[in-house]
Amino acid sequence: MPEGRLYIGTRRYSSWSLRGWLLVRLAGLDVEEIVIPLAGGNTEAIRKVSPNGMVPFLEHRGARIWETTAIAEYCAEIAPALWPAGRTARAHARSIAAEMHAGFRALRMAMPMNLGRNYAGLGQTPESLADIAHIEKLWGATREQFGTNGPYLFGAGFNAADAMFAPVVARFLTFGVPLSKPAQAYCEAVRAHALVAKWYADAAEEPASWRLEKYETLA
Ligand SMILES: N[C@@H](CCC(=O)N[C@@H](CS)C(=O)NCC(=O)O)C(=O)O
């Protein structure tokens, strides 16, 4: 019997759902997944169940958790390895995860997540390119300081910081963003992670009727 529910949106588009789902799965929570097709904003079925009208929303053993950073912290209480063990590394991981949660708006607007399309070359505005340059610097500095023993931001283990950046990787792949070799290698490692691969596979199975014109016809 599952111990709760994780509400997510259309996997093809919902970048925050991907983060929440990765966190919940990495923590090994036994929850039922409820997928609510996104209506492109203000989805009524989501508003009915979720306190902030958004997904992801987690109900687990009586706790109700919304906002992805809160889900990350909740999951990390259960699975502490979601954050690095060392104090300074953990502080850094939390900082870059928080920066992701609060920022990179230009990138998110110019390059919406769509796991089923090839938008190579689109979405490259001066503002989105500035976000991308900053993210590449952040990844590079993080890996250099904390991640030299493996392919992820903090080395061998895919952790909460990687979960926060996984949809950025998805955007870089969809939009064929030109990246430095190390950033490209990081993207490939994230894409190849078993959970990310499963999310892509499940997204590919979603009904075509869930597709939204505004995300399928970028000029
Ligand atoms: N700040 C929220 C953002 C969540 C968010 O924007 N979710 C989108 C889907 S990716 C959503 O639920 N949108 C409502 C809708 O499309 O109806 C979080 O961190 O969880």
The ligand as a MOL file (V3000), in Angstrom:
LIG
                    3D

  0  0  0     0  0            999 V3000
M  V30 BEGIN CTAB
M  V30 COUNTS 20 19 0 0 0
M  V30 BEGIN ATOM
M  V30 1 N 7.6870 27.3500 -7.4290 0
M  V30 2 C 7.0720 26.1140 -7.8190 0
M  V30 3 C 6.9580 26.1000 -9.3270 0
M  V30 4 C 6.0940 24.9420 -9.7980 0
M  V30 5 C 5.5380 25.1960 -11.2010 0
M  V30 6 O 5.7000 26.2680 -11.7970 0
M  V30 7 N 4.8370 24.1680 -11.7050 0
M  V30 8 C 4.1280 24.3220 -12.9580 0
M  V30 9 C 4.3850 23.1310 -13.8730 0
M  V30 10 S 6.0760 22.9670 -14.3330 0
M  V30 11 C 2.6450 24.3210 -12.6700 0
M  V30 12 O 2.1720 23.6080 -11.8350 0
M  V30 13 N 1.8980 25.1640 -13.3770 0
M  V30 14 C 0.4730 25.2330 -13.2020 0
M  V30 15 C -0.2580 24.9140 -14.4610 0
M  V30 16 O 0.3850 24.7680 -15.5280 0
M  V30 17 O -1.4780 24.8400 -14.3720 0
M  V30 18 C 7.9070 24.9360 -7.3050 0
M  V30 19 O 9.0790 25.1390 -6.9540 0
M  V30 20 O 7.4170 23.7980 -7.2050 0
M  V30 END ATOM
M  V30 BEGIN BOND
M  V30 1 1 1 2
M  V30 2 1 2 3
M  V30 3 1 2 18
M  V30 4 1 3 4
M  V30 5 1 4 5
M  V30 6 2 5 6
M  V30 7 1 5 7
M  V30 8 1 7 8
M  V30 9 1 8 9
M  V30 10 1 8 11
M  V30 11 1 9 10
M  V30 12 2 11 12
M  V30 13 1 11 13
M  V30 14 1 13 14
M  V30 15 1 14 15
M  V30 16 2 15 16
M  V30 17 1 15 17
M  V30 18 2 18 19
M  V30 19 1 18 20
M  V30 END BOND
M  V30 END CTAB
M  END
